Each structure stands twice: as structure tokens, then as C-alpha cells.
Amino acid sequence: MNTKVVKIDREHPDPAVFEEAARILRGGGLVAFPTETVYGLGANALDEEAARRIYAAKGRPSDNPLIAHIADEEGLAPLTAEIPDMARRLMKAFWPGPLTMIFKKSPAVPYSTTGGLDTVAVRMPSDEAARRLIRTAGIPIAAPSANTSGRPSPTTAEHVAQDMTGRIEMILDGGPVGIGVESTIVDVSGPQPVLLRPGAVTMEMLEATAGPVAVDPAITGPMRADVKPKAPGMKYRHYAPSAELILVEEAAHTESREAVSEAVIAAINRLADEQSRLGKRVGILCTDETRNRYEQGDGSRMVRSLGRRSSADSIARNLFAALREFDDLGADIIYSESFSKDHLGQAIMNRLTKAAGYHIVSPEEIGKDGQ
């Protein structure tokens, strides 16, 4: 299959580009497009076969639900059986924007879109190109991240092309995304909202709008194999580079938005030295404040800063691109500093923890037993 890549002029968008992409979607095809979070892989959310094509293109397990994207609030009613009051409060506060909500689904939504569940995930992106595409197509667009399953999510059209060339009909190139991590997901289908995936709409923001929010255990630990995930990113290995990724953090997690501990820096240097002596190519994820604390060595060690530690926005925006760069550079193993777990840091740490397959070590363990 030939994959057509078309650049979007955001100042003067060409209606013909969006009409062509919309025709592909209405015909059951796949189009990757930018959102404010990451690039999405779009298909008609109401077409069972189109949803199956998403799973095939991504190599994604069929019980992993898709998110239906809409352009306005009117697009929600046909997808849901009911809209609770707490959902309306969240919609008013955060739509359009990086918030996905889980509703009880209507009969119009096929189970191939919902991963076999009686609930549907819905989001209204704030990216104008994404909303223009949805409006032009005249259908809700199911759009998981436009990467092969498990890999770091794409934040540029080039990342999409790496994974999806030859698998889909079109890529709309809208340049780099603004946020860099996927949307927050909240289940509003029950009596209390439940956070299923952290994102740029933070826990603090949710609770200020909707009151107490429960946290699904899958955010902090692996989900059992016999449990169906209610949202993307919960059950399977996600966001991961080809290299093994190990997260280094204090046992009491003292890392903050201002500083990482000296013990963590020393531990990463020790681990990197050991792997370099074994002939491994080592990647290190850090911040501007600590970049010069890690030796580049003879070229077998690659140090990449995600930005200033005090700027969670920059860390989130650069995270997936850095992981993909380590793949391009042939890293065998990657060590990452850890970050504050409040506000947007919760989403950053969620992505790092899942990318590492929950492989977390503390300086205390390294000092006692080596690695």
C-alpha cells in the first residue's frame, strides 16, 4: 500500500486536503492526523471493519479499546446511553482538550471499537486540524496513537511514517504536537469518576471540578492477564523503546520538580559504567540540570535531556521523541531519572513506568547488590 503524506498549512488550510482524508475515512480507510496530545490513527468509529483495520495496522490486541474523537458536544449524544452530571461538568471545564471520558455506549457503537465492552471512550480534541477533519468526515473518528503497538507514541509525522508507511492510506503532517503525552482518561460510567490514565488534565484539576476521583490500580502496577482493560494504555506494555528501560528512583521517591537526588545520579553513572564495560550502548534520560553530571564516554553512552526539571510541560513534550531517538541510535539499555509524581508529573511517571515494564531500581539496591 502506498502511504500518502500531506503537509497541513495551519494558517491557510486547504479544504481539498481534508476532503480527500475524509473520503478515505468514510470509505473505511485509515488516516493518521495530529492532535494536541500525540498523532492519532483514525478510522470510522462506527464501522466494525475499519476498527479492525486499526488493530491490524498497529498490531494491537483486540480487547484494547479505541477512543472515539468528536468535533463538538452534539457528536457525543449518538455514542452514549447517558451523560451523567459529573461528565457535563468535566466537559464544560476541559472540552475541547486532552480529556477522554468513558461512557456507557449506545447500540450505534460497534464492539470492535470498544474492545468488546459496553462502554465507549470519547474525546473532543482542541487541535483545529483534528476537529476540521472530524467535521469534514461527518463521523466520529476512532483514533489510538499512530504507532505500532507498544512503541513510544508519535509526536511528529516522521514518527508516524516510521511505523505506518505501507500500512495506512494517508498521514496528515501538522508538525510537532504541543503536549506530547496521551489524553487523561476518566471513567464516568459509574457513581464516582475513576482515573484510568493520567495526562495533561491532572488529578488536581479533575478533583477541583468533579470532586473526589478514584484511581484505578493499573496506573501504579500491572493489570492481571484475565482483566479486560477499560481504556488504552492500561493492560499491555506501552510507550516502550526497543532497548530495555530501567527507571532509577529513591525508595522513598524524594525526587521533586526542583531536583533529583545525588544518590540517583551516582547510581545511574555506576550502572552505565558497568554496561559500557560489557560493550553495551547505554542511553541516559535526564534533565538540563543534571546533563553534565553524566559522562558521554567513548561514544557508547548517549545522554539526552528532556528539558528543565521545573518544566513538566517540556519533559512530557520531549519524552517519546527521546525514546525513539535511542532506538535510532541503537541503544541496548536506557537508564532514566525519575520525576515528581504530582500534577503533570503523574502522567510522565506513568509513561516511564509502563515503558520500563515496571522495572524500577533504587540507589540503595544498587549499592547493596550491584546490578
LUMTORTI-70584 format. One record per residue (C-alpha): residue in one letter; x negated, y, z negated. Coordinates in steps of 0.25 Angstrom, whole numbers, plus 5000, padded with zeros to 4 digits. Each point is the difference from the previous one (the first is absolute). Layout:
// LUMTORTI-70584
  r    px    py    pz
  A     X     Y     Z
...
This chain:
// LUMTORTI-70584
  r    px    py    pz
  M  5000  5000  5000
  N  4995  5014  5003
  T  5001  5009  4989
  K  5002  5015  5004
  V  4994  5011  4991
  V  5006  5014  5001
  K  4995  5012  4992
  I  5011  5008  4994
  D  4999  5015  5001
  R  5006  5004  4987
  E  5001  5015  5003
  H  5007  4997  5014
  P  5006  4986  4999
  D  5003  4994  5014
  P  5014  4995  5000
  A  4997  4990  5010
  V  4990  4993  4991
  F  5010  4998  4990
  E  5011  4995  5010
  E  4990  4990  5005
  A  4997  4995  4986
  A  5015  5000  4996
  R  5003  4991  5013
  I  4990  4990  4995
  L  5006  5000  4987
  R  5014  4998  5005
  G  4996  4989  5009
  G  4994  4992  4989
  G  4985  5004  5001
  L  4990  5005  4990
  V  4995  5014  4998
  A  4989  5005  4990
  F  5002  5014  4995
  P  4995  5010  4990
  T  5007  5003  4987
  E  4995  5008  4988
  T  4995  4988  4993
  V  4994  4990  5010
  Y  5003  4996  5014
  G  5012  4991  5001
  L  5003  4989  5010
  G  5014  5003  5005
  A  5011  4991  5005
  N  5016  5001  5000
  A  5003  4997  4986
  L  5014  4994  5004
  D  4994  4991  5011
  E  4997  4986  4994
  E  4990  4996  5011
  A  4993  5014  5000
  A  4998  4998  4985
  R  4994  4986  5003
  R  4990  5007  5010
  I  4995  5008  4988
  Y  4997  4988  4992
  A  4993  4994  5012
  A  4992  5012  5004
  K  4995  5002  4985
  G  4998  4985  4997
  R  5009  5004  4988
  P  5008  4989  4991
  S  5015  5001  5004
  D  5004  5001  4985
  N  4993  5014  4999
  P  5011  5010  5002
  L  4999  5012  5010
  I  5003  5014  4997
  A  5011  5007  5009
  H  4997  5014  5003
  I  5011  5011  5003
  A  5000  5014  5004
  D  5011  5006  4991
  E  5009  4996  4989
  E  5011  4996  5010
  G  4991  4989  5004
  L  5001  4993  4987
  A  5015  4997  4998
  P  5000  4989  5011
  L  4989  4993  4994
  T  5005  4999  4986
  A  5011  4994  4992
  E  5000  5011  4990
  I  4992  5013  4996
  P  4998  5001  4985
  D  5000  5013  4993
  M  4985  4999  4996
  A  4997  4997  5014
  R  5007  5013  5004
  R  4991  5008  4990
  L  4988  4994  5006
  M  5004  5003  5014
  K  5002  5014  4997
  A  4987  5001  4993
  F  4991  4992  5009
  W  5006  4998  5014
  P  4995  5003  5010
  G  4987  4995  4994
  P  4991  4988  4996
  L  5011  4993  4992
  T  5007  4986  5003
  M  5012  4995  4993
  I  5006  4986  4999
  F  5015  5000  5002
  K  5010  4988  5001
  K  5001  4998  5015
  S  5012  5001  5009
  P  5003  4989  5010
  A  4995  5008  5011
  V  4985  4998  4996
  P  4995  4986  5004
  Y  4993  4991  4990
  S  4988  5000  5009
  T  4998  5015  4996
  T  5002  4997  4985
  G  4991  4988  4999
  G  5012  4992  4997
  L  5005  5009  4989
  D  5014  5006  4997
  T  4993  5013  4998
  V  4994  5010  5010
  A  4988  5010  4999
  V  5002  5014  5006
  R  4992  5012  5001
  M  5001  5014  5007
  P  4986  5004  5004
  S  4996  5015  5000
  D  4991  4999  5012
  E  5007  5008  5011
  A  4995  4990  5011
  A  5006  4988  4993
  R  5013  5007  4998
  R  5001  5004  5014
  L  4997  4986  5005
  I  5011  4995  4991
  R  5010  5010  5005
  T  4997  4998  5014
  A  5001  4985  4999
  G  5013  5001  4993
  I  4998  4988  4991
  P  4993  4998  4986
  I  4986  4995  5003
  A  4994  4989  4992
  A  4985  5004  4998
  P  4990  4993  4991
  S  4986  5005  5001
  A  4994  4998  5014
  N  4989  4990  4996
  T  4998  4985  5000
  S  5005  4995  4987
  G  4991  5001  4988
  R  4990  5010  5007
  P  4999  5015  4995
  S  5011  5008  5005
  P  4998  5009  5012
  T  4998  5015  4998
  T  4996  5003  5014
  A  5005  4996  5014
  E  4986  4994  5002
  H  5002  4991  4988
  V  5013  4995  5006
  A  4994  4997  5013
  Q  4989  4992  4993
  D  5011  4990  4995
  M  5012  5002  5010
  T  4994  5001  5014
  G  5006  4990  5009
  R  5011  4996  4989
  I  5009  5012  5002
  E  5005  5009  5011
  M  4997  5014  4995
  I  4992  5008  4990
  L  5003  5015  4998
  D  4988  5007  4995
  G  5003  5011  4991
  G  4986  5002  4993
  P  4996  4996  4986
  V  5012  4999  4990
  G  5001  5009  4988
  I  5002  4991  4988
  G  4992  4987  5003
  V  5008  4990  4991
  E  5013  4994  5003
  S  5013  5005  4994
  T  5005  4998  4986
  I  5010  4989  4999
  V  5011  5001  4990
  D  5012  4989  4998
  V  5013  5008  4998
  S  5009  4988  5002
  G  5001  4997  4985
  P  5004  5007  4988
  Q  4986  5006  4998
  P  4990  5005  5010
  V  4988  4991  5001
  L  4986  5004  5006
  L  4996  4989  5010
  R  4988  5007  5006
  P  4994  5013  4996
  G  4997  5012  5010
  A  4999  5015  5001
  V  5014  5001  4993
  T  4994  4997  4987
  M  5006  4993  4988
  E  5000  5013  4992
  M  5008  5007  5012
  L  5010  4988  5000
  E  5003  5001  4985
  A  5001  5015  5001
  T  5012  4998  5010
  A  5006  4986  4997
  G  4997  4998  4985
  P  4993  4987  4995
  V  4994  4992  5011
  A  4996  4985  4998
  V  4987  4995  5006
  D  5000  4986  5008
  P  4989  4991  4995
  A  4995  4998  5014
  I  4994  5014  4999
  T  4990  4995  4990
  G  4998  4986  5003
  P  5002  4989  5011
  M  5014  4995  5003
  R  5004  4986  4998
  A  5000  4992  5013
  D  5014  4996  4998
  V  5006  5014  4999
  K  5005  5008  5012
  P  4994  5014  5001
  K  5011  5011  5000
  A  4991  5010  5007
  P  4987  5000  5008
  G  4986  4999  4993
  M  5005  4992  4988
  K  4997  4986  5003
  Y  4989  4998  5010
  R  4986  5004  5001
  H  5000  5014  5005
  Y  4992  5012  5004
  A  4987  4991  5000
  P  4987  5002  5009
  S  4994  4987  5005
  A  4989  5001  4990
  E  5002  4996  4985
  L  5004  5012  4992
  I  4997  5001  4985
  L  5006  5011  4991
  V  4991  5004  4989
  E  5007  5006  4988
  E  4998  5002  4985
  A  5007  4989  4992
  A  5008  5011  4993
  H  5001  5008  5013
  T  4994  5013  4996
  E  4999  5005  5014
  S  5007  5014  5002
  R  5002  5010  5010
  E  4988  5007  4995
  A  4989  4990  4999
  V  4996  4985  5001
  S  4992  4994  4989
  E  4985  4998  5001
  A  5002  4985  4997
  V  5008  4999  5013
  I  4990  5007  5008
  A  4989  4991  4994
  A  5008  4987  5002
  I  5002  5003  5015
  N  4986  5003  5002
  R  4996  4987  4993
  L  5010  4992  5008
  A  4996  5007  5013
  D  4985  4997  4997
  E  5003  4985  4998
  Q  5008  4999  5013
  S  4989  5008  5008
  R  4989  4990  4995
  L  5009  4989  5006
  G  5000  5006  5013
  K  5014  5005  5000
  R  5005  5013  5006
  V  5007  5008  4988
  G  5010  5011  5000
  I  5003  5009  4989
  L  5012  5009  4998
  C  4998  5012  4991
  T  5003  5015  5000
  D  4992  5013  5003
  E  4996  5001  4985
  T  4993  4986  5000
  R  4996  4998  5014
  N  4985  5004  4997
  R  5000  4990  4989
  Y  5000  4988  5009
  E  4988  4997  5008
  Q  5001  4998  5015
  G  4989  4990  5000
  D  4994  4995  5013
  G  5013  5002  5008
  S  5006  4987  4995
  R  5008  5008  4990
  M  5011  5010  5004
  V  5006  5011  4991
  R  5013  5006  5003
  S  5006  5012  4992
  L  5015  5001  5000
  G  5000  5014  4996
  R  5000  5008  4987
  R  5005  4992  4988
  S  5008  5011  4996
  S  5008  5000  5013
  A  5008  4987  5001
  D  5006  5005  5013
  S  4987  4999  5007
  I  4997  4986  4994
  A  5013  4995  5005
  R  4998  5006  5013
  N  4986  4994  5002
  L  5002  4987  4994
  F  5005  4991  5011
  A  4991  5006  5010
  A  4988  4998  4991
  L  5003  4985  4999
  R  5002  4999  5015
  E  4986  5006  5002
  F  4994  4990  4991
  D  5006  4989  5010
  D  4994  5008  5012
  L  4986  5000  4993
  G  5000  4985  4996
  A  5001  5001  4985
  D  4999  4987  4993
  I  5005  5005  4987
  I  5005  5013  4994
  Y  5000  5006  4986
  S  5009  5011  4997
  E  5001  5009  4988
  S  5014  5001  4993
  F  5009  5012  4999
  S  5010  5006  4990
  K  5013  4993  5000
  D  5009  5012  4998
  H  5008  5007  5011
  L  4994  4997  5014
  G  4989  4992  4993
  Q  5010  4989  4997
  A  5002  4998  5015
  I  4985  5001  5003
  M  4997  4989  4990
  N  5012  4992  5004
  R  4994  4999  5015
  L  4986  4998  4995
  T  5004  4989  4990
  K  5008  4992  5011
  A  4989  5002  5010
  A  4991  4994  4990
  G  5009  4988  4998
  Y  5000  5004  4985
  H  4985  4998  4999
  I  4996  5010  4990
  V  4988  4999  4991
  S  4995  5009  4989
  P  4986  5005  4996
  E  5001  4992  4987
  E  5002  4987  5008
  I  4988  5003  5010
  G  4991  5004  4989
  K  5003  4987  4992
  D  5000  4990  5011
  G  4995  5006  5013
  Q  5009  4998  5013
